[in-house]
């Protein structure tokens, strides 16, 4: 995460986008500071501290160079949180995950379209949990697009800002922005928190204001459930580590949906979807491939097709051909020999055990 922010900061710096550079340098500093604070004995500590010092020096230069009368901090926070582009994916375009789609329709889409049919209220908090690479972020974006609503994507590192020291205010600002947008536009607003455990996890020893931030979040979630609250604001959280969440938070997420590894039918559907974009040999047996990819995530399956396609593209360049040949079954088998699932069975068992204890569809 720190590397991502640092690269974005340097790029913005070179291109003269001063405010973007400042924002990303701050985020890189925040993440690196958290690392050296939480893991003081880490081997790379000296390197990280040197990077923090360099980014701070550059940040100071850029901050001093900013013109007076720029955007105020509230505006900056809002700009960073609200996605400027609408998510383009829709629920109908997402392959598989039918049970997840149905649960989200019941929790978000139906109440948003006909609130008069829900005299007892409806869930305002939805938790999506499961292995990484199974489509949690994608499906949350699809719900936002389905309703044509505002999609407020929360960056946990920005919220837990050590640089600004205003994490509680940031949490409050997120919910305030969502309420204002919902009322002003008269349409739903979705607060999407990816890697929710990074924001709401329980720690043995608190570093900074984590406890205060979590209390503020609980207060805001309780506000959404208030019977006098008429705004259509939802919180969709996604996590790969649901067992790190405190039980008081789980109670605020009335819908808890397990986004599982794809079963055979889902894998076959994914293979059909991704291979439709490339040239396949007629002898490729997708049914057999679906059997061979048991235990792989949706993201893994996309990467497998991509890798098989890369094999024939590489061959084309090396042999000076005009077009790549069709992908064969042997290409897929070669990829699968070196490409193992990104999720191990121990992790799946942990998800299933947690699911049995806390599921709430």
C-alpha positions in Angstrom: 0.0 0.0 0.0 2.8 2.4 0.9 4.6 1.6 -2.4 1.4 2.3 -4.3 1.0 5.7 -2.7 4.7 6.5 -3.1 4.6 5.7 -6.8 1.5 7.8 -7.3 3.1 10.7 -5.3 6.3 10.7 -7.4 4.3 10.5 -10.6 2.0 13.4 -9.6 5.1 15.4 -8.4 6.8 15.0 -11.8 3.7 16.0 -13.6 3.2 19.1 -11.5 0.0 17.9 -9.8 1.0 19.3 -6.5 -2.1 18.6 -4.4 -2.2 15.0 -5.6 1.4 14.6 -4.8 0.9 16.0 -1.3 -2.1 13.7 -0.6 -0.2 10.6 -1.7 3.0 11.5 0.1 1.0 11.8 3.3 -0.7 8.5 2.7 2.7 6.8 2.1 4.0 8.3 5.3 0.9 7.2 7.3 1.2 3.6 6.2 5.0 3.4 6.7 4.6 5.0 10.2 2.0 2.4 11.1 4.4 -0.4 10.0 7.4 0.8 12.0 5.1 1.5 15.0 3.4 -1.9 15.0 6.5 -3.9 14.1 9.5 -2.1 15.7 11.8 -5.1 15.1 11.2 -5.4 11.4 14.4 -5.9 9.3 13.6 -3.0 6.9 12.9 -0.5 9.7 15.9 1.7 8.9 14.9 1.8 5.2 11.3 2.7 6.0 12.4 5.4 8.4 14.7 6.9 5.8 11.8 6.9 3.3 9.5 8.6 5.8 12.1 11.3 6.3 12.6 11.8 2.5 8.8 12.0 1.9 8.4 14.5 4.8 11.1 16.8 3.4 9.5 16.7 0.0 6.0 17.2 1.5 7.3 20.3 3.3 8.6 21.8 0.1 5.4 21.1 -1.8 3.2 22.4 1.1 5.1 25.7 1.3 4.7 26.1 -2.5 0.9 25.8 -2.4 -1.0 29.0 -3.2 -3.1 30.6 -0.5 -6.8 30.3 -0.6 -6.7 26.6 -1.8 -9.4 24.1 -1.0 -10.2 23.7 2.7 -9.5 20.4 4.5 -13.2 19.3 4.5 -13.3 19.7 0.7 -10.1 17.8 0.3 -11.4 14.9 2.5 -14.6 14.8 0.4 -12.7 14.9 -2.9 -10.6 11.9 -1.7 -13.5 9.9 -0.6 -16.1 10.3 -3.3 -15.3 8.4 -6.5 -15.5 10.8 -9.4 -16.4 8.1 -12.0 -19.5 5.9 -11.6 -18.7 2.2 -11.4 -19.4 0.7 -14.8 -20.1 -2.9 -13.8 -23.7 -4.0 -13.2 -25.1 -7.0 -11.3 -26.1 -8.7 -14.5 -22.5 -8.5 -15.8 -21.0 -10.2 -12.7 -20.5 -13.9 -13.4 -22.0 -16.2 -10.8 -22.5 -15.3 -7.1 -26.3 -15.5 -7.5 -26.9 -16.0 -3.8 -24.8 -12.9 -3.0 -26.7 -10.9 -5.6 -30.1 -12.0 -4.2 -29.0 -11.1 -0.6 -27.9 -7.6 -1.7 -31.1 -7.0 -3.7 -33.1 -7.8 -0.6 -30.9 -5.6 1.7 -30.3 -2.6 -0.5 -32.0 -2.5 -3.9 -35.6 -3.4 -2.9 -35.8 -1.0 0.1 -34.2 1.8 -1.9 -36.8 1.5 -4.7 -39.9 1.0 -2.4 -39.1 2.1 1.2 -42.9 2.1 1.9 -42.9 -1.7 1.8 -40.6 -1.9 4.8 -42.4 -0.6 7.9 -40.0 -2.4 10.2 -36.9 -0.9 8.5 -34.2 -2.7 6.6 -30.5 -3.5 7.0 -28.2 -0.4 6.8 -25.0 -2.4 7.3 -23.9 -5.3 5.0 -20.7 -7.2 5.5 -19.1 -9.1 2.6 -16.5 -11.6 3.7 -14.5 -14.3 2.1 -11.1 -15.1 0.4 -9.4 -12.4 -1.6 -10.1 -12.4 -5.3 -13.7 -13.6 -5.2 -15.5 -10.4 -6.3 -16.4 -8.5 -3.0 -15.4 -5.1 -4.3 -16.8 -5.6 -7.7 -20.2 -6.6 -6.4 -20.4 -3.6 -4.1 -19.7 -1.3 -7.1 -22.3 -3.1 -9.1 -25.0 -2.4 -6.4 -24.1 1.3 -6.5 -24.4 1.3 -10.3 -27.7 -0.6 -10.2 -29.2 2.2 -8.0 -27.5 5.1 -9.7 -26.3 6.2 -6.3 -23.2 7.9 -4.8 -20.4 5.5 -4.1 -18.1 6.7 -1.3 -15.0 4.5 -1.2 -13.3 4.7 2.1 -9.5 4.3 2.3 -8.7 2.8 5.8 -5.2 4.3 5.7 -6.7 7.8 5.1 -9.2 7.4 7.9 -6.6 6.2 10.4 -4.4 9.2 9.5 -1.5 9.6 11.9 -0.3 12.6 9.8 -3.3 14.7 10.4 -4.3 13.2 13.7 -8.0 13.6 12.9 -9.1 10.0 12.4 -12.4 10.5 14.4 -13.2 13.6 12.4 -12.5 11.7 9.2 -15.0 9.0 10.2 -17.6 11.6 11.1 -16.9 13.4 7.8 -17.5 10.2 5.7 -21.0 9.7 7.2 -21.8 13.4 7.1 -20.9 13.5 3.4 -23.1 10.4 2.7 -26.1 11.9 4.5 -25.8 15.3 2.7 -25.4 13.7 -0.7 -28.3 11.4 -0.1 -30.6 14.2 1.0 -29.4 16.6 -1.7 -29.7 14.2 -4.6 -32.7 12.3 -3.1 -31.1 9.0 -3.8 -29.1 6.3 -1.9 -25.5 6.7 -0.9 -23.3 3.7 -0.3 -20.2 3.9 2.0 -17.9 1.1 0.9 -15.1 0.2 3.2 -12.6 -2.3 1.7 -10.3 -4.2 4.1 -12.7 -3.3 6.9 -10.6 -5.2 9.5 -7.8 -2.6 9.0 -10.2 0.1 10.4 -12.2 -1.9 12.9 -10.0 -4.7 14.1 -9.4 -5.4 17.7 -5.8 -5.0 18.9 -4.1 -6.2 22.1 -2.4 -2.9 22.5 -3.9 0.2 20.9 -1.7 2.4 18.8 -2.9 6.0 18.4 -6.6 6.5 18.4 -7.9 3.2 17.1 -10.3 2.7 20.0 -11.8 6.3 19.6 -12.1 5.7 15.9 -14.0 2.4 16.4 -16.3 4.1 19.0 -17.0 6.9 16.5 -17.8 4.4 13.8 -20.3 2.5 16.2 -22.0 5.8 17.0 -22.4 6.7 13.3 -23.7 3.2 12.4 -26.2 3.5 15.3 -27.3 6.8 13.8 -28.1 5.2 10.5 -30.4 2.7 12.3 -32.2 5.5 14.0 -36.0 5.4 13.3 -36.0 9.1 12.7 -33.2 8.9 10.1 -34.8 9.1 6.7 -31.7 9.2 4.5 -30.9 6.2 2.4 -27.3 5.6 3.5 -25.8 2.1 3.6 -22.5 0.8 4.7 -21.0 -2.1 2.8 -17.9 -3.5 4.4 -15.6 -6.1 2.8 -13.0 -8.1 4.6 -10.7 -11.1 4.1 -10.3 -11.5 7.9 -13.8 -11.4 9.5 -12.5 -13.1 12.6 -10.5 -9.9 13.5 -13.7 -7.9 13.9 -15.2 -7.2 17.3 -18.6 -8.6 18.0 -20.2 -5.2 18.6 -19.4 -4.3 15.0 -20.9 -7.5 13.7 -24.2 -6.6 15.3 -24.2 -3.4 13.3 -23.9 -5.4 10.1 -27.3 -7.0 10.0 -26.5 -8.8 6.7 -23.3 -10.9 6.7 -22.7 -12.5 3.4 -20.1 -15.1 2.6 -18.5 -14.6 -0.9 -17.2 -18.1 -1.4 -14.7 -19.7 -3.8 -16.5 -20.5 -7.1 -18.0 -23.9 -7.4 -17.7 -26.0 -10.6 -20.7 -24.3 -12.3 -19.4 -20.9 -11.4 -15.9 -21.8 -12.6 -17.2 -23.0 -15.9 -19.2 -19.8 -16.3 -16.0 -17.8 -15.5 -14.0 -19.8 -18.0 -16.6 -19.2 -20.7 -16.6 -15.5 -20.0 -12.8 -15.0 -20.0 -12.1 -17.3 -22.9 -14.7 -15.6 -25.1 -12.3 -12.7 -25.4 -9.4 -14.8 -26.8 -8.8 -17.3 -29.7 -9.4 -20.9 -28.5 -8.5 -24.2 -30.1 -11.8 -26.2 -30.7 -10.3 -29.1 -28.7 -10.1 -27.0 -25.5 -12.5 -28.7 -23.0 -13.8 -26.1 -20.6 -15.6 -28.7 -18.5 -12.3 -30.4 -17.9 -10.7 -27.1 -17.0 -13.5 -26.3 -14.6 -12.6 -29.6 -12.8 -8.9 -28.8 -12.8 -9.4 -25.4 -11.3 -11.1 -26.5 -8.1 -9.9 -24.3 -5.2 -9.0 -21.4 -7.4 -10.6 -17.9 -7.0 -12.4 -16.0 -9.7 -9.3 -13.7 -9.9 -7.1 -16.8 -10.3 -9.2 -18.1 -13.2 -8.9 -14.8 -15.0 -5.1 -14.8 -14.4 -4.9 -18.4 -15.8 -6.7 -17.5 -19.0 -4.5 -14.4 -19.2 -1.3 -16.4 -18.7 -2.3 -19.0 -21.4 -3.0 -16.1 -23.8 0.4 -14.6 -22.9 2.1 -17.9 -23.8 0.8 -17.7 -27.4 1.5 -14.0 -27.7 5.1 -14.5 -26.5 5.5 -17.4 -29.0 4.2 -15.1 -31.8 6.8 -12.5 -31.1 9.6 -15.0 -30.7 8.8 -16.7 -34.0 8.1 -13.5 -35.9 4.5 -14.5 -36.7 1.8 -12.1 -37.7 -0.9 -13.4 -35.4 -0.9 -15.6 -32.3 -2.1 -19.2 -32.7 -5.2 -20.5 -30.9 -4.8 -21.4 -27.2 -4.7 -25.2 -26.7 -5.5 -27.4 -23.8 -1.8 -28.0 -23.4 -1.3 -24.3 -22.8 -3.8 -24.3 -20.0 -2.2 -27.4 -18.5 1.3 -25.8 -18.6 0.0 -22.7 -16.8 -1.7 -24.9 -14.1 1.5 -26.8 -13.5 3.1 -23.5 -12.3 0.1 -21.6 -11.1 -1.4 -22.8 -7.8 -4.5 -21.4 -6.0 -3.9 -18.2 -4.1 -6.0 -19.4 -1.2 -5.0 -22.4 0.9 -7.4 -25.0 2.5 -6.6 -23.9 6.0 -7.9 -20.4 5.2 -11.1 -21.9 3.7 -11.7 -23.9 6.8 -11.3 -20.7 8.9 -13.9 -18.9 6.7 -16.3 -21.8 6.9 -16.0 -22.1 10.7 -16.6 -18.3 11.1 -19.5 -18.5 8.6 -21.2 -21.2 10.6 -20.9 -19.1 13.8 -21.9 -15.6 12.5 -23.7 -15.9 9.1 -26.7 -13.6 8.6 -28.2 -13.8 5.1 
